[in-house]
Amino acid sequence: MAQITQPQQKQANLPPPELSGSVIKTLFEVYNELGFGYQEKYYYRAIKQKLLALGYKVSEQLLTKIIVSGAVIGRYFLDFLISDGKNFIVLELKVAEDVYPKHIHQVLGYLKANNLKLGIIGIFSTHGVIVKRVIN
């Protein structure tokens, strides 16, 4: 009889699959309830409400500074920083038709500036939810 084993995380210090799985499941639940056609801010509010109800700590619109040699050269605002108390995931939401390179670069910048490992891009499109994991 074949045994089913859990996939091993390929990179050390990634948040556990349960956390990222909950975040991704929430994206699909919100899309299933609302469908397509709303502004980003409404998906944003619904996702925040659901993640808080699951018991996660949800920080929003966090200012992140990009610093070189002690000087601030730029700023980012993260949509969400989600935590289970020990692990963190950046969640960036978009209303678009696909994940574009600029979205990936944006999240990778967030991860690098905050020394974090995992970001999730959630795209609400006419075709459904598109999810892209970004690893630093």
LOMAR-965765 format. One record per residue: chain; z, x, y of N, C-alpha, C in turn. Coordinates in nm, 2 decimals, always signed. Atoms other than C-alpha are relative to their C-alpha. Example, Ala and Ser with C-alpha at 12.3 -4.5 7.8 and 13.67 -1.06 7.14 Angstrom:
BEGIN
 kette    n_w    n_u    n_v   ca_w   ca_u   ca_v    c_w    c_u    c_v
     A  +0.00  +0.09  -0.12  +0.78  +1.23  -0.45  +0.00  +0.09  +0.12
     A  +0.00  -0.09  -0.11  +0.71  +1.37  -0.11  +0.08  -0.08  +0.11
! end
This chain:
BEGIN
 kette    n_w    n_u    n_v   ca_w   ca_u   ca_v    c_w    c_u    c_v
     A  +0.00  +0.08  -0.12  +0.00  +0.00  +0.00  +0.00  +0.09  +0.12
     A  +0.01  -0.08  -0.12  -0.10  +0.14  +0.34  +0.12  -0.03  +0.09
     A  -0.11  +0.01  -0.09  +0.17  +0.20  +0.59  -0.05  +0.00  +0.15
     A  +0.04  +0.00  -0.14  +0.14  +0.12  +0.96  +0.11  +0.08  +0.07
     A  -0.09  -0.08  -0.08  +0.29  +0.38  +1.19  -0.03  -0.02  +0.14
     A  +0.01  +0.01  -0.15  +0.35  +0.38  +1.56  -0.08  +0.12  +0.05
     A  +0.07  -0.12  -0.06  +0.10  +0.59  +1.76  +0.10  +0.08  +0.07
     A  -0.09  -0.09  -0.08  +0.26  +0.89  +1.90  -0.06  +0.02  +0.14
     A  +0.04  -0.03  -0.14  +0.25  +0.95  +2.27  -0.07  +0.13  +0.01
     A  +0.08  -0.12  -0.01  -0.01  +1.21  +2.35  +0.06  +0.10  +0.10
     A  -0.05  -0.09  -0.10  +0.17  +1.35  +2.65  +0.15  -0.02  +0.02
     A  -0.15  +0.01  -0.01  +0.54  +1.43  +2.68  +0.03  -0.07  +0.13
     A  -0.06  +0.06  -0.11  +0.75  +1.23  +2.92  -0.08  -0.13  +0.06
     A  +0.06  +0.13  -0.04  +0.52  +0.92  +2.94  +0.10  -0.11  -0.02
     A  -0.09  +0.12  +0.02  +0.71  +0.59  +2.99  -0.03  -0.06  -0.14
     A  +0.02  +0.06  +0.13  +0.76  +0.41  +2.66  -0.11  -0.11  +0.00
     A  +0.11  +0.10  +0.01  +0.48  +0.18  +2.54  +0.05  -0.14  +0.03
     A  -0.06  +0.13  -0.03  +0.72  -0.12  +2.57  -0.01  -0.03  +0.15
     A  +0.01  +0.03  -0.15  +0.73  -0.08  +2.95  -0.14  -0.02  +0.05
     A  +0.14  +0.02  -0.04  +0.36  -0.03  +3.00  -0.06  -0.12  -0.06
     A  +0.05  +0.12  +0.07  +0.29  -0.31  +2.75  +0.04  -0.12  +0.08
     A  -0.05  +0.12  -0.08  +0.51  -0.55  +2.95  -0.07  -0.02  +0.13
     A  +0.07  +0.00  -0.13  +0.34  -0.46  +3.27  -0.14  -0.06  -0.02
     A  +0.14  +0.04  +0.03  -0.01  -0.51  +3.12  +0.00  -0.15  -0.04
     A  -0.01  +0.14  +0.04  +0.10  -0.84  +2.95  +0.01  -0.09  +0.12
     A  -0.02  +0.08  -0.12  +0.22  -0.96  +3.29  -0.13  -0.02  +0.08
     A  +0.13  +0.01  -0.07  -0.12  -0.89  +3.45  -0.09  -0.12  -0.07
     A  +0.08  +0.10  +0.07  -0.29  -1.11  +3.18  +0.06  -0.14  +0.02
     A  -0.07  +0.13  -0.02  -0.03  -1.39  +3.21  -0.03  -0.06  +0.14
     A  +0.03  +0.05  -0.14  -0.08  -1.41  +3.59  -0.15  -0.04  +0.01
     A  +0.14  +0.04  -0.01  -0.46  -1.42  +3.55  -0.02  -0.13  -0.08
     A  +0.01  +0.13  +0.08  -0.43  -1.69  +3.28  +0.05  -0.12  +0.08
     A  -0.06  +0.11  -0.08  -0.22  -1.90  +3.52  -0.08  -0.03  +0.12
     A  +0.06  +0.02  -0.13  -0.41  -1.84  +3.84  -0.16  +0.00  -0.01
     A  +0.15  -0.01  +0.01  -0.77  -1.75  +3.73  -0.04  +0.09  +0.11
     A  +0.06  -0.09  -0.11  -1.00  -1.57  +3.97  -0.02  -0.08  +0.12
     A  +0.04  +0.06  -0.12  -1.06  -1.64  +4.33  +0.11  +0.01  +0.11
     A  -0.11  -0.02  -0.10  -0.73  -1.56  +4.51  +0.00  +0.13  +0.07
     A  -0.02  -0.13  -0.07  -0.65  -1.29  +4.76  +0.10  +0.08  -0.08
     A  -0.09  -0.09  +0.08  -0.47  -0.99  +4.62  +0.14  -0.03  +0.02
     A  -0.14  +0.02  -0.03  -0.15  -1.08  +4.79  +0.06  -0.11  -0.09
     A  -0.05  +0.11  +0.09  -0.11  -1.40  +4.57  +0.02  +0.05  -0.14
     A  -0.02  -0.06  +0.13  -0.16  -1.20  +4.25  +0.12  +0.09  +0.01
     A  -0.11  -0.09  -0.02  +0.09  -0.95  +4.39  +0.13  -0.07  -0.01
     A  -0.13  +0.08  +0.00  +0.36  -1.21  +4.45  +0.03  -0.05  -0.14
     A  -0.02  +0.06  +0.13  +0.31  -1.37  +4.11  +0.05  +0.11  -0.10
     A  -0.03  -0.11  +0.09  +0.33  -1.03  +3.93  +0.14  +0.05  +0.03
     A  -0.13  -0.04  -0.04  +0.64  -0.93  +4.12  +0.11  -0.10  -0.06
     A  -0.09  +0.11  +0.05  +0.81  -1.26  +4.03  +0.02  +0.01  -0.15
     A  +0.00  -0.01  +0.15  +0.73  -1.22  +3.66  +0.07  +0.13  -0.04
     A  -0.06  -0.13  +0.04  +0.84  -0.85  +3.64  +0.15  -0.01  +0.03
     A  -0.14  +0.02  -0.03  +1.17  -0.93  +3.81  +0.07  -0.09  -0.10
     A  -0.06  +0.10  +0.10  +1.23  -1.22  +3.57  +0.02  +0.07  -0.14
     A  -0.01  -0.07  +0.13  +1.18  -0.97  +3.28  +0.11  +0.11  +0.01
     A  -0.11  -0.09  -0.02  +1.46  -0.76  +3.43  -0.03  +0.14  +0.05
     A  +0.04  -0.13  -0.05  +1.26  -0.47  +3.57  +0.04  +0.01  +0.14
     A  -0.02  -0.03  -0.15  +1.34  -0.30  +3.90  -0.14  +0.01  +0.05
     A  +0.13  +0.00  -0.06  +1.04  -0.36  +4.12  +0.01  +0.04  +0.15
     A  +0.01  -0.04  -0.14  +0.99  -0.16  +4.44  -0.14  -0.02  +0.05
     A  +0.13  +0.03  -0.05  +0.70  -0.26  +4.66  -0.03  +0.07  +0.13
     A  +0.05  -0.06  -0.12  +0.49  -0.10  +4.93  +0.09  +0.12  +0.04
     A  -0.07  -0.12  -0.03  +0.67  +0.23  +4.90  -0.08  +0.11  +0.07
     A  +0.07  -0.10  -0.07  +0.58  +0.49  +5.15  +0.01  +0.13  -0.07
     A  +0.00  -0.13  +0.07  +0.48  +0.82  +4.99  -0.07  +0.10  +0.10
     A  +0.05  -0.10  -0.09  +0.42  +1.13  +5.20  -0.07  +0.11  -0.08
     A  +0.07  -0.11  +0.06  +0.17  +1.40  +5.11  +0.04  +0.12  +0.09
     A  -0.05  -0.11  -0.08  +0.33  +1.73  +5.22  -0.06  +0.13  -0.05
     A  +0.05  -0.14  +0.02  +0.18  +2.08  +5.24  +0.07  +0.09  +0.09
     A  -0.08  -0.10  -0.08  +0.39  +2.37  +5.35  +0.09  -0.06  +0.10
     A  -0.10  +0.07  -0.08  +0.65  +2.14  +5.48  -0.05  -0.10  +0.11
     A  +0.06  +0.09  -0.10  +0.41  +1.94  +5.70  -0.06  -0.12  -0.07
     A  +0.05  +0.12  +0.06  +0.32  +1.58  +5.63  -0.15  -0.01  +0.05
     A  +0.14  +0.01  -0.03  -0.06  +1.56  +5.61  -0.07  -0.14  -0.03
     A  +0.05  +0.14  +0.03  -0.10  +1.20  +5.49  +0.11  -0.08  -0.06
     A  -0.09  +0.10  +0.05  +0.07  +0.89  +5.37  -0.07  -0.10  -0.09
     A  +0.05  +0.11  +0.09  +0.02  +0.64  +5.08  +0.11  -0.11  +0.00
     A  -0.09  +0.11  +0.03  +0.18  +0.30  +5.02  -0.03  -0.05  -0.14
     A  +0.02  +0.05  +0.14  +0.22  +0.22  +4.65  +0.02  -0.15  +0.00
     A  -0.02  +0.15  +0.01  +0.18  -0.15  +4.56  +0.13  -0.02  -0.07
     A  -0.12  +0.02  +0.07  +0.45  -0.13  +4.30  +0.05  +0.13  -0.07
     A  -0.06  -0.10  +0.09  +0.69  +0.12  +4.14  +0.09  -0.08  -0.09
     A  -0.08  +0.09  +0.09  +0.83  -0.05  +3.83  +0.08  +0.09  -0.09
     A  -0.09  -0.08  +0.08  +1.13  +0.08  +3.64  +0.08  -0.08  -0.10
     A  -0.09  +0.07  +0.10  +1.33  -0.01  +3.33  +0.14  +0.07  +0.01
     A  -0.13  -0.06  -0.02  +1.62  +0.20  +3.46  -0.01  +0.15  -0.02
     A  +0.01  -0.14  +0.03  +1.50  +0.54  +3.32  -0.15  +0.05  +0.02
     A  +0.14  -0.03  -0.01  +1.12  +0.53  +3.34  -0.07  -0.07  +0.11
     A  +0.07  +0.06  -0.11  +0.87  +0.46  +3.61  -0.15  -0.01  -0.02
     A  +0.14  +0.02  +0.01  +0.52  +0.32  +3.63  -0.05  -0.04  +0.14
     A  +0.06  +0.05  -0.12  +0.30  +0.29  +3.94  -0.10  -0.11  -0.04
     A  +0.10  +0.11  +0.02  +0.10  -0.04  +3.95  -0.07  -0.02  +0.12
     A  +0.09  +0.02  -0.11  -0.19  -0.07  +4.18  -0.09  -0.12  -0.04
     A  +0.08  +0.12  +0.02  -0.36  -0.41  +4.21  -0.12  +0.00  +0.09
     A  +0.13  +0.01  -0.08  -0.72  -0.48  +4.32  -0.06  -0.13  -0.04
     A  +0.10  +0.10  +0.03  -0.95  -0.78  +4.34  -0.13  +0.06  +0.02
     A  +0.13  -0.07  +0.00  -1.28  -0.63  +4.24  -0.08  -0.04  -0.12
     A  +0.07  +0.02  +0.12  -1.55  -0.64  +3.98  +0.01  +0.10  -0.11
     A  -0.01  -0.10  +0.10  -1.47  -0.32  +3.81  +0.10  +0.11  +0.05
     A  -0.08  -0.11  -0.04  -1.25  -0.01  +3.82  -0.10  +0.11  +0.05
     A  +0.09  -0.10  -0.06  -1.42  +0.24  +4.05  +0.07  +0.13  +0.02
     A  -0.07  -0.14  -0.01  -1.35  +0.62  +4.08  +0.10  +0.00  +0.12
     A  -0.09  +0.00  -0.11  -1.19  +0.56  +4.42  +0.14  -0.06  -0.04
     A  -0.13  +0.06  +0.05  -0.92  +0.34  +4.25  +0.08  +0.11  -0.08
     A  -0.06  -0.10  +0.09  -0.85  +0.61  +3.99  +0.05  +0.12  +0.09
     A  -0.04  -0.11  -0.09  -0.83  +0.89  +4.26  +0.12  -0.04  +0.08
     A  -0.11  +0.05  -0.08  -0.60  +0.67  +4.47  +0.13  +0.00  -0.09
     A  -0.12  +0.00  +0.08  -0.35  +0.62  +4.18  +0.04  +0.14  -0.04
     A  -0.04  -0.14  +0.03  -0.37  +0.98  +4.07  +0.07  +0.07  +0.12
     A  -0.07  -0.06  -0.11  -0.28  +1.08  +4.42  +0.14  -0.05  +0.01
     A  -0.13  +0.05  +0.00  +0.02  +0.85  +4.41  +0.09  +0.07  -0.10
     A  -0.08  -0.06  +0.11  +0.13  +1.00  +4.08  +0.04  +0.14  +0.03
     A  -0.02  -0.14  -0.04  +0.09  +1.36  +4.20  +0.10  +0.01  +0.11
     A  -0.09  +0.00  -0.11  +0.27  +1.29  +4.53  +0.14  -0.03  -0.04
     A  -0.14  +0.04  +0.04  +0.57  +1.14  +4.35  +0.04  +0.06  -0.13
     A  -0.04  -0.06  +0.12  +0.57  +1.36  +4.04  +0.02  -0.10  -0.12
     A  -0.01  +0.11  +0.10  +0.52  +1.06  +3.81  -0.12  +0.02  -0.10
     A  +0.09  -0.03  +0.11  +0.33  +1.05  +3.48  -0.11  -0.11  -0.02
     A  +0.09  +0.11  +0.04  +0.17  +0.70  +3.44  -0.02  -0.10  +0.12
     A  +0.04  +0.11  -0.09  -0.01  +0.46  +3.67  -0.09  -0.10  -0.07
     A  +0.09  +0.11  +0.06  -0.18  +0.13  +3.58  -0.07  -0.06  +0.12
     A  +0.08  +0.08  -0.10  -0.46  -0.02  +3.78  -0.03  -0.13  -0.06
     A  +0.03  +0.13  +0.05  -0.49  -0.39  +3.74  -0.11  -0.06  +0.09
     A  +0.11  +0.06  -0.08  -0.82  -0.54  +3.85  -0.02  -0.15  -0.04
     A  +0.02  +0.15  +0.02  -0.86  -0.92  +3.89  -0.14  -0.02  +0.04
     A  +0.14  +0.02  -0.02  -1.23  -0.99  +3.85  -0.05  -0.14  -0.05
     A  +0.06  +0.13  +0.04  -1.46  -1.28  +3.78  -0.01  +0.00  -0.16
     A  +0.01  -0.01  +0.14  -1.47  -1.16  +3.42  +0.13  +0.01  -0.07
     A  -0.14  -0.01  +0.05  -1.09  -1.14  +3.37  +0.07  +0.12  +0.06
     A  -0.08  -0.11  -0.04  -0.84  -0.87  +3.40  -0.05  +0.13  -0.06
     A  +0.04  -0.13  +0.05  -0.94  -0.51  +3.37  +0.11  +0.09  +0.03
     A  -0.12  -0.09  -0.01  -0.67  -0.25  +3.30  -0.04  +0.14  -0.02
     A  +0.03  -0.14  +0.01  -0.70  +0.12  +3.35  +0.13  +0.08  +0.01
     A  -0.12  -0.08  +0.00  -0.42  +0.36  +3.26  -0.04  +0.14  +0.06
     A  +0.03  -0.13  -0.07  -0.41  +0.68  +3.48  +0.12  +0.09  -0.03
     A  -0.11  -0.09  +0.04  -0.21  +0.98  +3.35  -0.01  +0.12  +0.08
     A  -0.01  -0.12  -0.08  -0.10  +1.27  +3.56  +0.04  +0.11  -0.09
! end
